[in-house]
Amino acid sequence: MPTPVGSDRIKRPIQAKAPTEDLAKISMEEGMTTLVQDGVEKVLQGHTTFKQVKAVAIK
């Protein structure tokens, strides 16, 4: 898995201690995949079950 590289668009809010919601929004706009999204993709590929994804990724 490649190491993520932070853009200036995300680095500045991190340094400014922006709210988590803001960081998540920017990250998603820049193409970040959430753990749930990745899990659902793996369910669709047949690598795991939704029950397993729910156990680890959904509160």
C-alpha positions, 0 to 999 in steps of 0.5 A: 500500500502506498504511503499517503502524501499530504497536499498543502490543502490538507496540511494547513488545516492539520497544522491549524488544528481544524475540526476532524469533520473539516479534515475528513471533508477535505480528505474525501474531496481529494480522493481518500477512501474510508475504511467502510468504503474499502470494506464494502468494496471488498465485500463486493469482490467476495474477499470478506462479509458485511458482518466482518466489515460492520464489526471493524468499521462501523460503530 
